């Protein structure tokens, strides 16, 4: 079955511009909040394949979206490595055992994805079965650099001084950590593909913190390794790969050169500019500022049209936000966006 989302990533003919939204299954939906309450806590929600399936499908019942994305968290891998992931209300993710010494980095080993993260591939299988071919399913992982920031800092951070300090003072150990993570992510994404994921995406949330040389050496190099290791032809099906570095608009050419199929962009670069720079090589995903969804339906429509007007190609654009939808957005605003993109691009 031909899907506009997959075709856009592969720069094949589409019937309209496809749209999905980062965090489309999330706290802005009352039905998500009800399921989250039923689960008791966020990690239980992620680790129950039936509940993960339930929340993955929720936005598809409300909105005419062109893809579903696995409901999970980017920090499942460090949790499987024994760092003790937990979530503190109002503060986000924290690790009970962050990497606080070089010795701990030396002891870090690759988890057995088929055992330690089997709940993720099980969720993919259950979601795929319940989608019944309606839309494609996106699998994902955090990037090695982004995972490393949480593993060394122990949580999110304003300055990222611990992880950047490690990078500058002990680059050898930093590379060692990133290498173990890259190898694990290759296994992790391939297990999602084997379970039914139709495309995969790597979220490099914190790559934009780095200068050019550090980005290339400590983030992009490892994403390139992952792109090369992903099973992109599975059972006769092409599996497109999307890379997204938030704040990475200065490096679009470098990202496109990894061999990925698509590059995610945030709202700090015009999509027309991004297309002129890398549109001949890769598809683009993005790039509406999530804050537009706080405006009226008319403004949402107008801002969506501006992005669609800028993109010149007949294919190669997946509409998305430039980052995740925020928890206090009205679901009606999301509907206004999805409908505006589809009605205008047909």
C-alpha positions as CSV (number, residue, x, y, z in Angstrom):
1,X,0.0,0.0,0.0
2,X,1.3,3.5,-0.9
3,X,1.5,6.0,1.9
4,X,2.0,9.7,1.3
5,X,4.3,9.9,4.4
6,X,6.7,7.2,3.1
7,X,6.5,8.5,-0.5
8,X,7.4,12.0,0.7
9,X,10.4,10.8,2.6
10,X,11.5,8.8,-0.5
11,X,10.7,11.8,-2.8
12,X,8.1,9.8,-4.7
13,X,4.8,11.1,-5.9
14,X,2.2,12.1,-3.2
15,X,-1.5,12.9,-3.3
16,X,-1.1,15.7,-0.7
17,X,1.5,17.0,1.8
18,X,1.6,14.5,4.7
19,X,1.5,15.6,8.3
20,X,2.3,14.1,11.7
21,X,3.3,16.0,14.8
22,X,6.0,15.3,17.4
23,X,4.4,14.3,20.7
24,X,1.0,13.9,18.9
25,X,0.1,11.3,21.5
26,X,0.5,13.3,24.7
27,X,-0.7,15.4,27.5
28,X,-2.7,17.9,25.5
29,X,-5.2,15.1,24.8
30,X,-7.7,14.4,27.7
31,X,-7.9,10.8,26.6
32,X,-4.1,10.5,27.0
33,X,-4.3,11.9,30.5
34,X,-7.0,9.4,31.4
35,X,-4.9,6.5,30.1
36,X,-1.8,7.9,31.9
37,X,-3.8,8.0,35.1
38,X,-4.9,4.4,34.6
39,X,-1.3,3.3,34.1
40,X,-0.2,5.0,37.4
41,X,3.0,6.4,36.1
42,X,4.8,7.2,32.9
43,X,7.2,4.3,32.7
44,X,4.4,1.8,33.3
45,X,2.6,3.4,30.4
46,X,5.7,3.0,28.2
47,X,6.3,-0.6,29.3
48,X,2.8,-1.9,28.8
49,X,2.4,-2.8,25.1
50,X,-1.4,-2.5,25.3
51,X,-1.4,0.9,26.9
52,X,1.4,2.2,24.7
53,X,-0.8,1.0,21.7
54,X,-3.8,2.7,23.1
55,X,-2.1,6.1,23.4
56,X,-0.3,5.8,20.0
57,X,-3.7,5.4,18.3
58,X,-5.6,8.1,20.2
59,X,-4.5,11.1,18.0
60,X,-5.5,9.1,14.9
61,X,-9.0,8.8,16.2
62,X,-9.3,12.6,16.4
63,X,-7.1,13.9,13.5
64,X,-6.5,12.9,9.9
65,X,-2.8,12.3,10.5
66,X,-0.6,10.5,7.9
67,X,1.5,8.5,10.3
68,X,1.5,7.1,13.8
69,X,4.6,7.2,16.0
70,X,5.5,4.6,18.6
71,X,4.6,5.9,22.1
72,X,7.8,5.5,24.2
73,X,10.6,7.6,25.6
74,X,14.1,8.4,24.3
75,X,15.6,7.3,27.6
76,X,14.6,3.6,27.5
77,X,18.2,2.7,26.4
78,X,20.0,4.3,29.4
79,X,17.3,2.8,31.7
80,X,18.2,-0.7,30.2
81,X,21.9,0.0,31.0
82,X,21.0,0.2,34.7
83,X,20.9,4.0,35.3
84,X,17.5,3.8,37.0
85,X,15.2,6.1,35.1
86,X,12.4,7.7,36.9
87,X,10.1,10.7,36.4
88,X,9.6,13.4,39.0
89,X,6.3,15.4,38.6
90,X,7.0,18.8,37.3
91,X,10.8,18.1,36.8
92,X,10.9,15.5,34.1
93,X,13.2,12.5,33.8
94,X,16.0,11.8,36.3
95,X,18.5,8.9,36.7
96,X,19.2,7.4,40.1
97,X,22.7,6.3,39.0
98,X,24.1,8.8,36.5
99,X,27.6,8.3,35.1
100,X,29.7,10.2,37.6
101,X,33.1,8.8,37.0
102,X,35.4,7.5,34.2
103,X,35.3,4.1,35.8
104,X,31.6,3.9,35.4
105,X,31.9,4.8,31.7
106,X,34.5,2.0,31.4
107,X,32.1,-0.5,32.9
108,X,29.2,0.4,30.7
109,X,28.2,-2.3,28.3
110,X,25.7,-2.7,25.5
111,X,22.4,-4.1,26.8
112,X,20.7,-7.1,25.1
113,X,18.0,-5.2,23.2
114,X,16.0,-8.4,22.5
115,X,15.7,-9.0,26.3
116,X,16.2,-5.7,28.1
117,X,14.1,-3.7,25.7
118,X,11.7,-6.4,24.4
119,X,8.8,-4.3,25.7
120,X,9.5,-1.7,23.0
121,X,9.4,-4.2,20.1
122,X,6.4,-5.8,21.6
123,X,4.6,-2.4,21.6
124,X,5.6,-1.9,17.9
125,X,4.1,-5.3,17.1
126,X,0.8,-4.6,18.9
127,X,0.5,-1.1,17.4
128,X,1.2,-2.4,13.9
129,X,-1.4,-5.1,14.3
130,X,-4.0,-2.6,15.6
131,X,-3.3,0.0,12.9
132,X,-4.5,-2.5,10.3
133,X,-2.6,-0.7,7.5
134,X,-4.3,2.7,8.1
135,X,-1.1,4.7,8.3
136,X,2.6,3.8,8.5
137,X,4.3,3.5,11.9
138,X,7.4,5.5,12.9
139,X,10.0,4.0,15.2
140,X,12.5,6.2,16.9
141,X,15.5,6.6,19.2
142,X,17.3,9.5,20.8
143,X,20.7,10.3,19.4
144,X,23.9,9.0,21.2
145,X,24.8,12.6,22.1
146,X,21.4,13.4,23.5
147,X,21.2,10.2,25.5
148,X,24.7,10.9,26.8
149,X,23.7,14.3,28.1
150,X,21.0,12.8,30.3
151,X,23.3,9.9,31.4
152,X,26.1,12.2,32.6
153,X,24.0,15.1,33.9
154,X,21.5,12.8,35.6
155,X,18.6,14.9,34.3
156,X,18.0,17.8,31.9
157,X,20.2,20.8,32.5
158,X,20.4,24.5,31.7
159,X,24.2,24.5,31.2
160,X,25.1,20.9,30.4
161,X,28.4,21.6,32.2
162,X,29.1,18.0,33.3
163,X,28.7,16.4,29.8
164,X,30.4,19.2,28.0
165,X,33.2,19.2,30.6
166,X,33.7,15.5,30.0
167,X,33.7,16.0,26.3
168,X,36.5,18.6,26.5
169,X,38.5,17.1,29.3
170,X,38.2,13.4,28.5
171,X,37.2,13.1,24.8
172,X,38.4,9.5,24.7
173,X,35.9,8.5,27.4
174,X,33.2,10.5,25.7
175,X,33.8,8.7,22.4
176,X,33.7,5.4,24.3
177,X,30.3,6.2,25.8
178,X,28.9,7.4,22.4
179,X,30.2,4.3,20.6
180,X,28.4,2.0,23.0
181,X,25.2,4.0,22.6
182,X,25.5,4.1,18.8
183,X,25.9,0.3,18.7
184,X,22.9,-0.1,21.0
185,X,20.7,2.2,19.0
186,X,21.5,0.3,15.8
187,X,20.2,-2.9,17.5
188,X,17.3,-1.0,19.0
189,X,16.1,0.5,15.7
190,X,16.6,-2.7,13.8
191,X,14.5,-4.5,16.4
192,X,11.7,-1.9,15.9
193,X,11.9,-2.4,12.1
194,X,11.7,-6.2,12.5
195,X,8.6,-5.7,14.7
196,X,6.9,-3.6,12.0
197,X,8.2,0.0,12.0
198,X,7.8,1.5,8.5
199,X,10.3,4.3,9.1
200,X,12.7,5.4,11.9
201,X,13.7,8.7,13.2
202,X,16.6,9.8,15.4
203,X,16.0,12.7,17.8
204,X,19.1,14.8,18.5
205,X,17.4,17.2,20.9
206,X,20.6,18.6,22.3
207,X,22.9,18.6,19.3
208,X,22.3,22.3,18.8
209,X,24.3,23.0,22.1
210,X,27.5,22.2,20.4
211,X,29.9,24.2,18.2
212,X,30.5,23.0,14.7
213,X,33.6,20.9,15.4
214,X,32.0,19.3,18.5
215,X,28.8,18.7,16.7
216,X,30.5,16.8,13.9
217,X,32.8,14.8,16.2
218,X,30.4,14.0,19.1
219,X,27.0,14.0,17.5
220,X,26.9,13.7,13.8
221,X,29.6,11.1,13.4
222,X,27.6,8.7,15.6
223,X,24.3,9.4,13.8
224,X,26.2,8.6,10.5
225,X,27.3,5.3,12.0
226,X,23.7,4.5,12.9
227,X,22.3,5.4,9.5
228,X,24.9,3.0,8.0
229,X,23.9,0.3,10.4
230,X,20.1,0.4,10.0
231,X,18.4,-2.3,8.0
232,X,16.9,0.0,5.4
233,X,15.7,-2.8,3.2
234,X,13.6,-5.1,5.2
235,X,11.5,-7.9,3.6
236,X,11.4,-6.0,0.3
237,X,10.3,-2.7,2.0
238,X,12.4,0.4,2.0
239,X,12.7,1.9,5.5
240,X,13.3,5.7,5.4
241,X,15.5,7.3,8.0
242,X,15.0,10.8,9.3
243,X,17.5,12.8,11.4
244,X,16.5,15.8,13.5
245,X,18.9,18.0,15.3
246,X,17.1,20.7,17.1
247,X,19.0,24.0,16.6
248,X,21.0,22.3,13.8
249,X,20.1,24.6,10.9
250,X,23.7,25.7,10.4
251,X,24.7,22.1,9.6
252,X,22.0,21.0,7.2
253,X,24.5,20.1,4.4
254,X,26.5,17.9,6.8
255,X,23.4,16.2,8.1
256,X,22.1,15.5,4.6
257,X,25.5,14.0,3.7
258,X,25.1,11.2,6.2
259,X,22.9,9.2,3.7
260,X,19.7,9.7,5.6
261,X,16.5,10.1,3.6
262,X,15.1,13.1,5.4
263,X,16.2,15.9,7.7
264,X,14.0,17.4,10.3
265,X,14.2,21.2,10.7
266,X,13.0,23.6,13.5
267,X,11.5,27.0,13.0
268,X,14.8,28.9,13.1
269,X,15.4,28.3,9.4
270,X,12.9,29.0,6.6
271,X,11.9,25.8,4.8
272,X,12.5,27.5,1.5
273,X,16.1,28.2,2.5
274,X,16.5,24.6,3.7
275,X,15.1,23.3,0.5
276,X,17.5,25.4,-1.6
277,X,20.4,24.1,0.4
278,X,19.7,20.4,0.7
279,X,16.3,19.7,-1.0
280,X,18.0,18.0,-4.0
281,X,19.5,15.4,-1.6
282,X,16.9,14.8,1.1
283,X,13.3,15.2,2.0
284,X,12.5,17.8,4.7
285,X,10.3,17.5,7.8
286,X,9.0,20.5,9.6
287,X,8.8,23.3,10.6
288,X,6.0,25.2,12.2
289,X,6.8,26.9,15.6
290,X,4.7,25.0,18.1
291,X,3.7,28.3,19.7
292,X,1.5,29.0,16.7
293,X,-0.9,26.5,18.1
294,X,-1.8,29.0,20.8
295,X,-3.2,31.4,18.2
296,X,-6.6,31.3,16.5
297,X,-7.6,28.8,13.8
298,X,-7.2,31.5,11.2
299,X,-3.6,32.3,12.2
300,X,-2.7,28.6,12.4
301,X,-4.1,28.2,8.8
302,X,-2.2,31.3,7.6
303,X,1.1,30.2,9.1
304,X,0.8,26.6,7.8
305,X,0.1,28.0,4.3
306,X,3.2,30.2,4.5
307,X,5.3,27.1,5.0
308,X,3.5,25.1,2.2
309,X,4.0,28.1,-0.2
310,X,7.7,28.3,0.5
311,X,8.3,24.6,-0.3
312,X,8.7,24.5,-4.1
313,X,9.0,20.7,-4.7
314,X,6.0,18.5,-5.7
315,X,7.1,16.0,-3.1
316,X,9.8,15.7,-0.4
317,X,8.0,17.6,2.4
318,X,6.5,16.1,5.6
319,X,4.7,18.8,7.5
320,X,5.5,18.8,11.2
321,X,6.1,21.2,14.1
322,X,9.7,22.3,14.6
323,X,9.6,20.5,18.0
324,X,7.0,18.7,20.1
325,X,3.4,19.9,20.7
326,X,3.1,21.5,24.2
327,X,0.9,20.1,26.9
328,X,-1.6,23.0,27.2
329,X,-2.5,23.3,23.5
330,X,-6.2,22.9,22.7
331,X,-6.8,19.8,20.6
332,X,-9.0,21.9,18.4
333,X,-5.9,23.8,17.4
334,X,-4.2,20.6,16.3
335,X,-7.3,19.7,14.2
336,X,-7.1,23.2,12.6
337,X,-3.5,22.6,11.6
338,X,-4.0,19.1,10.2
339,X,-7.0,20.2,8.2
340,X,-5.3,23.4,7.0
341,X,-2.3,21.4,5.7
342,X,-4.4,18.8,3.9
343,X,-7.0,21.1,2.3
344,X,-4.3,23.5,1.0
345,X,-1.9,20.9,-0.3
346,X,-4.3,18.6,-2.2
